[in-house]
Amino acid sequence: MLLAYARGESISSIARKEQTDRPVVERCVDKALSGGIMTALRDLARSGRPSVITDEDKAWVMIAQLARHIREYAMENAHPSLTRMGKSGLHNILAGAEIRAHKTTYYLEKRDREFEEKMAQVLVVYKEVQQQRKDEGDQEKRTVLSYDEKPGIQAIANVAPDLAPASGRYPTWGRDHEYKRHGTLSLLAGIDLYDGHILGLVRDRHRSKEFIEFLTLADLYYPADWKIRIILDNHSSHISKETMRWLKGKPNRFEFIYTPKHGSWLNLIEVFFSKMTRAFLRSLRVTSKTELKQRIERYLEEVNIAPVVFKWKYKLDEVMV
């Protein structure tokens, strides 16, 4: 119908050829003109027949959950419409209430006995930065970096060209579902909590060797008489013998403030990583790991042209310095 209409054929002519009536053709054409071709090719949601299952029936199903149990006890619980309940009917009711009883969602319990104490230490640092920034930016010859690694950044290549958006045809970019992997990279990054500047390294891995390389980068970036405080987690590379040995050669230069176990959400760099994923990495396609590395480094350069200072708010009013 749509192809015939696009060729300029009349509604009546299309109806005769397709052995249907004019209203059917008109509805199809109207859907294409208002919502696009893909909308016209799908059936729109319709009201359907009147429902015989009441809201009370559905509420009882949410508690009962199992179709066999429902059929067995429907009558004695005054729900006769459910005596022939099948899996599909049960699925539809649970799906409508966004209950997925067949799936398990995992959560994480606090296992660090010093969680509150360590969280307080991190929050105190955030509070100090906030106060010093208010005092005309006086850092007293020290800075604070919020640091972490973002591993597993995939170098993904297209196997077919992307299709540009076109009015009435492709409202978004079109992309083939298949792709080719070229490996992964890790980003080691720290954000300066005073001015928002990002220090970053893109490497194949994130071992002690690479972490020491990041510390060297920070050491060279800041004046020699400054104190560098770093908020980070307890990853093995941060507390390894190699790292401790390197730090001994830089006495009183670095201070580590560790986040509690399973408390990575307390680290402000995670906000930057999240923004980077949404704004840059999510739709990125490259031809090689080398290109991915170059693109990430260019992204960091562009961020540092107009850096954004991230500010912590959660429970900060409760902290006294």
PyMOL commands that set and color helices and strands:
alter all, ss='L'
color gray80, all
select helices_A, chain A and resi 2-6+11-17+22-35+37-40+55-64+67-73+80-82+87-96+115-134+208-221+236-238+241-248+264-266+269-281+289-305+316-318
alter helices_A, ss='H'
color red, helices_A
select strands_A, chain A and resi 142-158+179-192+198-203+227-232+254-258
alter strands_A, ss='S'
color yellow, strands_A
deselect
rebuild
show_as cartoon
